Amino acid sequence: MARGPADPEVKAKVLEYLGKVQKAKSRDVAVAIGATKSDVDNAVKELTAEDLVEYLYITTTFICLKGKVQTPS
Amino acid sequence: MTEKKTPLLDELEKGKWPSFVTEIKRAAVKSEAAGELLQVLERSYNERRGHWKHGGIVGVRGYGGGVIGRYVDEPQTYPNVAEFHTIRLLQPSGWFYNTKALRTICDIWEKHGSGLTNMHGSTGDIILLGCKTEHIQPIFDEFSEAGFDLGGSGSCLRTPNCCVGPGRCEHACYDTLEACYNITNEFMDELHRPMWPYKSKIKFSGCANDCTSSIARSDCSVIGTWRDTLRIDQDAVKEYVAKKFDIQEMVCDKCPTRCLTFNASTQELSVVGEDCTRCMHCINMMPKAIRAGKEKGATILIGGKSTIVQSAFMSWVIVPFMKMETEDDFEPFKDLMRRIWEWWDENGKSRERIGETIYRLGMTKFLQGIDVPPVPQMVFRPRANPYVFWNQDDLDRSGTALDGSKL
């Protein structure tokens, strides 16, 4: 059974937290906003589809607000 | 290019078996990178140390894995292999290709890379060895256009792999090819986006012969089995006897649970189904007389891995039997995998495989975390290997304490 839609409250908290930092791992976001990592992952998946957040791959996966961090060329 | 001597590598060309040195030398006729690769390797053999640096930030847009950075530590000496990155491509289930597909792979790779391939890597991917950073995106774009996708690398789901299954093997208890294809497509996000504590592998074997070595090499093994009893064709048994095949010694005496009995006077073979562990030994020895049961599916095992934080682990049973016949049957497996990964993601330390997390925290917590009830098949031997302990809740419900007294 696939995961259902993300919790709007978690999505809002993720956006708020990412507004305060350059980039973060989803685990760190989860700890900071008091949610589970899977809920954050689910929220981030939707936020990337909405073009508000993007993934950064720097040896592991970071997330940041869309366009906030310049990807290394 | 001036040909340089490689006496140590030349030793590896001797013998009747294929030699990777011979193949790299053939590639070196067209590729300077392949020639320099031989020089680096010969030097490593002389000095007994490697000259490769692993990692770095290389990749393609939108993907977190699939490309592994490789750099030589003396780029000025070996300029053609200064950047020698590896690309992993998702293989087709069972490694079935037509010649057109193989030609497409090789043509794109010779155009942009060293021309060297490894068909296939230990996870099963098509491995393309050696390209420069500037070629990575064009290579991906062309492979993508041709219908291929990148495999897994880093802390993500690695490319799932399966045995040849019903494509060529009568022992397959489920369609490993379809299961692998379907489940790979389901977990594309997990495959291309490394965000777990470490890597996670799934391997699908059609029977307990385990041709993918899933029990030792994958975090999740899906091994074909059957729920009912072996089917024995007594006429075929008699044919084995007529050919002087020693059924007692070769089959019954080697059955791990001694569940088979051969009656020499009637020349009949019988089985105690409850004792059979579905090990496949008798079927392998007498394939014309013994077949798997009719009710087929798969056993799901967890935790296999090579030595990293802990020593090497074999995976162990968490679901003794799961139907794997139709697409709908895959859903419970997908749901189980999501729960397993979620638990591991929450509880695992960095670079800790799931088997190691279970070892550290205990099977009981794991089973509670993924909401799977303990069953006898999880235990190696009754009362000898108590992975699963009673909870206080269970004891309260039963009304009996551990020492046998009434609560």
Chai-1 contact restraints between the chains, C-beta under 6 A:
chainA,res_idxA,chainB,res_idxB,connection_type,confidence,min_distance_angstrom,max_distance_angstrom,comment,restraint_id
A,M1,B,D335,contact,1.0,0.0,6.0,A-B,restraint_1
A,K37,B,D345,contact,1.0,0.0,6.0,A-B,restraint_2
A,S38,B,E342,contact,1.0,0.0,6.0,A-B,restraint_3
A,Y57,B,G59,contact,1.0,0.0,6.0,A-B,restraint_4
A,Y57,B,G64,contact,1.0,0.0,6.0,A-B,restraint_5
A,T60,B,P194,contact,1.0,0.0,6.0,A-B,restraint_6
A,T61,B,G64,contact,1.0,0.0,6.0,A-B,restraint_7
A,T61,B,R193,contact,1.0,0.0,6.0,A-B,restraint_8
A,T61,B,P194,contact,1.0,0.0,6.0,A-B,restraint_9
A,T61,B,M195,contact,1.0,0.0,6.0,A-B,restraint_10
